[in-house]
Amino acid sequence: MVSGTNGKTTTTHLLAAAVREQLRATGVPEDRLVHNADGANLHHGIASALSERPRATTAVLETDERVVADLIRLGRPEVLVLLNFSRDQLDRHHEITALGRSWRIALERAGADGPVVVANADEPLIVWAAQTAHRVVYVDTATQWTQDASLCPACGAMLLREQPDHVGGRGGWWRCSSCDLAQPTASWRVVEDTVVGPDGRVWRPELQLPGAFNVSNAACALAGADVFGVDPEIAVRGMRTVTAPAGRFGTARFGDVTARLLLAKNPAGWAEALPLARTGTVVLAIDSAAADGRDVSWLWDVEYEQLAGRTVVATGPRAQDLAVRLTYAGVEHRCVPDLAEALAAAGAGDQDAPVDVIATYTPFQRLRKMGGL
């Protein structure tokens, strides 16, 4: 099982590719692996994926944060990869510490029969939730996003921290100012664009996916694969075959416009996606359907100011909310609520120039269908 607020679809694809490569190397038919590749990660989606391959002996499952406790109890996973925790869909998830508590309780009740947890050591809520597991393998992902981890989940006191240094390869640290909760020593570490294993061996993921955050996802997938018994060299080889997991980072034609699709659902996701948008024209698509989260107040926590000087098109059902935010950010933009019209407008200046599109979940899925991804 793989869960977390951001990166679970990509990490699950990386882990599934690693396991698939191991099966291929050992002569096991690939139909013995089941994977909910399209990201259907609630109860019905997971049950549907499992029913499609009844002969499967291995399952790699993306799991929504809300159903982790149920799957620990009912699915009895051997490995649970916990990536991160941040504000997301607050109308549905409410307060994220409550979710972390449900994970912690489920792992405690599972006891020795529970999963080995691969946990992001940089995330205080993940570390606190994983404390009750019978075995935890920690990964130092050199996480930069800290805005959702100011208070200790154990006692409520302020957290003290030092930011990680990507260039120097030195991880940051955090600890509670009151109780003994602190960043644990990690077995796996991200150092720049490499992953250092427990034995000191250095692995270069060399993924076909952009962004430092995907190196962090790869580190968690590599640690999970290792616990699962997959040789790291085989795991890395498999992970390098992943190109556009469930449409993420995929490129498609929309009429005369070529666009690359980036998914961003919350402030932490936007913080990673915005630096990847390097084209002269950027389309931002916002919706507030159930899958996106009804509340779009998080728009004010995203640093859209970094788009100043670019050609920006705001689109989607909540384009006007985004337009207000962009106005306050001093970003010149056009507001075109219809997705197809927005893409046409983005390509009007130079149809040969590619366009980056950053979208929340619902418009992202619509764009996948429109572009055949």
Disulfide bonds with the S-S distance in Angstrom:
none
